[in-house]
Amino acid sequence: MSFGAETPFILLARIQVKSDKVQEYLLLAAKTDKAVEDSEPGMLHHTFDQDPENPLCFVWSEVYKNDQAFLAHLANPPVGAYLQGHAELGDNFTVEVYGTVGEKCKAAMVATGLPLKIFESKLGYSRV
């Protein structure tokens, strides 16, 4: 299989929330999740998971149909509002990508300014 701009990939966004802002953050995350579900058909999986060892740490687990789905996500106004809210309520935000993305998508990821690590696929398959 050839991996690239047209293949699915997984993104994990690891965040930490300020200790006195967890409930506000959960409301922001729920609002964002619903907006993404309603407006992004290329988002195949979207969950907000709490770390079992640290209740201030969460992970967005996201599966994108392809690079275009990610670019649509970045341009989605509720996602921009979420990132603004995170700036007030959160302490940390890092991104890990599992799968190969094209140059345009990679450039858009880098342009967010968030700490980013991309694990490119060397072999395997996807049934997503």
C-alpha positions as CSV (number, residue, x, y, z in Angstrom):
1,M,0.0,0.0,0.0
2,S,1.2,3.5,-0.8
3,F,0.7,6.0,2.1
4,G,0.2,9.7,1.5
5,A,-2.3,12.5,1.1
6,E,-5.2,10.2,0.2
7,T,-4.9,7.7,3.0
8,P,-6.4,7.8,6.5
9,F,-4.3,8.8,9.5
10,I,-4.6,9.0,13.3
11,L,-4.0,12.2,15.2
12,L,-3.6,12.3,19.0
13,A,-3.8,15.7,20.6
14,R,-2.6,15.5,24.2
15,I,-3.7,18.4,26.5
16,Q,-3.5,19.4,30.1
17,V,-6.2,21.5,31.6
18,K,-5.7,24.1,34.4
19,S,-6.7,22.5,37.7
20,D,-9.6,24.9,38.4
21,K,-10.9,24.8,34.8
22,V,-11.8,21.1,34.1
23,Q,-15.6,21.6,34.1
24,E,-15.4,24.6,31.8
25,Y,-13.0,22.7,29.5
26,L,-15.3,19.7,29.4
27,L,-18.1,22.0,28.2
28,L,-15.9,23.5,25.6
29,A,-14.8,20.0,24.4
30,A,-18.4,18.8,24.2
31,K,-19.5,21.8,22.2
32,T,-16.5,21.3,19.8
33,D,-17.1,17.6,19.5
34,K,-20.8,18.1,18.5
35,A,-19.9,20.8,16.0
36,V,-17.2,18.6,14.4
37,E,-19.6,15.6,14.2
38,D,-22.2,17.8,12.5
39,S,-19.9,19.5,10.0
40,E,-16.9,17.2,9.2
41,P,-17.8,14.0,7.3
42,G,-14.1,13.3,6.8
43,M,-13.6,13.0,10.6
44,L,-14.1,9.2,11.0
45,H,-13.4,9.0,14.7
46,H,-13.4,11.8,17.3
47,T,-13.2,11.2,21.1
48,F,-12.0,13.1,24.1
49,D,-10.4,10.7,26.6
50,Q,-9.3,11.3,30.1
51,D,-5.9,10.0,31.4
52,P,-6.6,7.4,34.1
53,E,-3.6,8.5,36.1
54,N,-3.9,12.3,35.8
55,P,-7.4,13.8,35.8
56,L,-6.1,17.1,34.3
57,C,-4.8,15.3,31.2
58,F,-6.9,14.4,28.2
59,V,-6.4,13.2,24.6
60,W,-8.3,14.0,21.5
61,S,-8.2,10.7,19.4
62,E,-9.0,11.6,15.8
63,V,-9.0,9.5,12.6
64,Y,-9.1,11.5,9.4
65,K,-10.2,10.1,6.1
66,N,-7.4,11.9,4.3
67,D,-5.4,15.1,4.2
68,Q,-8.3,17.1,2.9
69,A,-10.4,16.1,5.9
70,F,-7.7,17.5,8.2
71,L,-7.4,20.7,6.3
72,A,-11.2,21.1,6.6
73,H,-10.9,20.5,10.3
74,L,-8.3,23.3,10.7
75,A,-10.5,25.7,8.7
76,N,-13.7,24.8,10.7
77,P,-14.7,27.9,12.8
78,P,-15.7,25.8,15.9
79,V,-12.2,24.4,16.0
80,G,-10.7,27.9,16.0
81,A,-13.0,28.8,18.8
82,Y,-11.9,25.7,20.7
83,L,-8.2,26.6,20.3
84,Q,-8.9,30.1,21.7
85,G,-10.7,28.5,24.6
86,H,-7.8,26.2,25.2
87,A,-5.5,29.1,25.5
88,E,-7.5,30.3,28.5
89,L,-8.3,27.0,30.1
90,G,-5.4,24.7,29.2
91,D,-1.7,24.5,30.2
92,N,-0.3,22.2,27.5
93,F,-1.1,21.0,24.0
94,T,1.0,18.6,21.9
95,V,0.1,16.7,18.7
96,E,1.2,13.3,17.4
97,V,0.3,12.0,14.0
98,Y,0.4,8.3,13.1
99,G,0.4,7.9,9.3
100,T,1.8,9.5,6.3
101,V,0.5,12.9,5.2
102,G,1.3,15.0,2.1
103,E,3.4,18.1,2.1
104,K,0.5,20.6,2.1
105,C,-1.0,18.9,5.2
106,K,2.3,18.7,6.9
107,A,2.9,22.4,6.3
108,A,-0.5,23.2,7.8
109,M,0.2,21.1,10.8
110,V,3.6,22.9,11.4
111,A,1.9,26.3,10.8
112,T,-0.3,25.8,13.9
113,G,2.8,26.3,16.0
114,L,1.9,23.4,18.3
115,P,4.5,20.9,19.3
116,L,4.2,18.2,16.6
117,K,5.6,14.7,16.0
118,I,4.7,12.7,12.8
119,F,5.2,9.0,12.8
120,E,5.2,8.1,9.0
121,S,3.8,4.7,8.0
122,K,6.4,2.2,6.7
123,L,4.1,-0.7,6.2
124,G,0.6,-2.0,7.0
125,Y,-2.9,-1.4,5.8
126,S,-6.0,0.5,6.7
127,R,-9.6,-0.7,6.6
128,V,-11.0,2.7,7.7
